[in-house]
Amino acid sequence: MSETLSSSARKVQEALQAGGFASEVVELPDSTRTAKEAAQAIGCEVAQIVKSLIFRGKESDSPLLVVASGSNRVNERRLSELAGEPIEKASAQFVRQHTGYAVGGVPPLAHNEPIRTFVDQDLLQYSEIWAAAGTPFAVFRLTPAELQTMTNGEVVSIL
């Protein structure tokens, strides 16, 4: 199946397999660029969509990944406290440089470099969640425990 995936989605599928995850990347005919679009395309609740949001540390110029429930908005003041420095939303160029993916398709793994990650605790209430897989049309199903493992993320309240 992975032969039919786009190169970015295939990269995510290969990282999942290498990490021992059974998740299967699927490319959908409808856009999954936003949490709402993804939920409609998949047929799940918006809150079950994993938004992979990249922020930039203003002092360190380092990327910071927040994997958030699709229904939540990140409290940037809270995130700055967690990060230990002021943060800002990253530019599209910064996101691509550090992750290897365009905004709207950033997966929670298979980035160009290790990225410090925070996992939204609200995702833990679901038995299955869905994350982007490298393009605005590719997703994969996983569990919150798998998300924590693959990101080595710290579970926090992002609200």
C-alpha positions in Angstrom: 0.0 0.0 0.0 2.8 2.5 0.9 3.9 2.5 -2.8 0.8 4.4 -3.7 1.4 7.1 -1.0 2.9 10.4 -1.8 6.5 10.8 -0.8 5.8 12.8 2.4 3.1 10.3 3.5 5.4 7.4 2.7 8.1 8.9 4.9 5.6 9.0 7.8 4.5 5.4 7.1 8.1 4.3 7.1 8.7 6.1 10.4 5.7 4.4 12.0 6.8 1.0 10.9 10.4 1.6 12.1 9.0 2.7 15.5 7.0 -0.5 15.7 3.6 1.2 15.3 0.8 -0.7 13.5 -0.8 2.6 12.2 -1.6 2.8 8.5 -1.3 6.1 6.7 -4.3 6.8 4.4 -4.6 9.5 1.9 -8.1 10.9 1.6 -9.8 12.7 -1.3 -10.9 15.5 0.9 -8.5 18.0 2.6 -7.6 17.4 6.2 -5.7 20.7 6.5 -7.8 21.9 9.4 -9.2 19.9 12.4 -12.7 20.5 11.2 -11.9 19.3 7.6 -10.1 16.3 9.0 -13.0 15.3 11.3 -15.5 15.6 8.4 -13.2 13.5 6.1 -12.6 10.8 8.7 -16.0 10.8 10.4 -14.9 11.5 13.9 -15.2 14.3 16.5 -13.1 17.4 16.0 -11.6 16.8 19.5 -10.2 13.4 18.2 -8.0 15.2 15.6 -4.4 15.8 16.7 -3.2 19.2 15.6 0.6 19.4 15.3 1.4 23.0 15.9 5.0 24.3 15.7 6.0 27.3 17.8 9.4 29.1 17.9 11.3 29.9 21.1 12.1 33.6 20.8 15.4 33.3 22.7 16.6 29.9 21.6 15.2 30.0 18.1 14.2 26.3 18.7 11.1 24.6 17.4 8.5 23.5 19.9 5.8 21.0 18.9 2.3 21.0 20.6 0.1 18.1 19.7 -3.3 19.4 20.6 -6.9 18.2 20.5 -8.6 19.7 17.4 -11.1 21.4 19.6 -8.6 23.2 21.8 -6.8 26.5 21.3 -3.2 26.7 22.7 -2.8 29.2 25.5 0.5 30.8 24.4 1.2 32.3 27.8 0.9 28.8 29.3 3.1 27.4 26.6 5.8 30.1 27.3 5.8 29.0 30.9 6.2 25.4 30.0 8.9 26.1 27.5 10.8 28.4 29.9 11.0 31.2 27.3 8.8 33.5 25.3 7.3 31.7 22.3 5.6 32.7 19.1 3.8 31.0 16.2 6.3 29.8 13.7 6.4 30.9 10.1 5.6 28.5 7.4 9.3 28.5 6.3 10.4 27.8 9.9 7.9 24.9 10.2 9.1 23.3 6.9 12.8 23.9 7.8 12.5 22.1 11.1 9.9 19.4 10.4 10.3 18.8 6.7 6.5 19.3 6.1 4.2 22.1 5.1 1.7 23.6 7.5 -1.5 21.6 7.4 0.3 18.3 7.0 2.8 18.2 9.9 2.8 14.8 11.5 3.7 14.2 15.2 6.8 12.2 14.1 9.4 11.8 11.3 10.7 15.3 11.5 14.0 16.6 10.2 15.3 16.9 13.8 14.2 16.0 17.3 11.6 18.5 18.6 10.6 19.1 22.2 7.0 18.2 22.4 4.0 18.9 24.6 0.9 16.6 24.4 -2.5 18.0 25.2 -3.9 16.1 28.1 -7.4 16.3 26.6 -6.4 13.8 24.0 -5.9 11.1 26.6 -9.7 10.6 27.0 -10.1 9.0 23.6 -9.5 5.4 22.6 -8.5 6.5 19.2 -7.3 9.7 17.7 -6.2 10.8 14.2 -3.0 12.7 13.2 -1.7 14.3 10.0 0.7 12.2 8.0 2.8 14.5 5.9 0.3 16.2 3.6 -3.1 18.0 3.9 -4.7 14.8 2.6 -3.0 12.1 4.7 -3.8 10.9 8.2 -3.3 7.9 10.4 -5.2 6.5 13.4 -3.4 6.0 16.7 -4.0 5.8 20.5 -3.0 8.6 22.9 -0.4 6.2 24.5 1.2 5.7 21.0 1.2 9.5 20.5 3.1 9.9 23.8 5.6 7.2 22.9 6.3 8.4 19.3 6.7 12.0 20.3 8.3 11.4 23.7 6.0 14.3 24.6 5.3 15.8 28.0 1.5 15.6 28.8 0.3 19.0 29.9 -2.7 21.2 30.0 -2.4 23.6 27.0 -5.5 25.7 27.9 
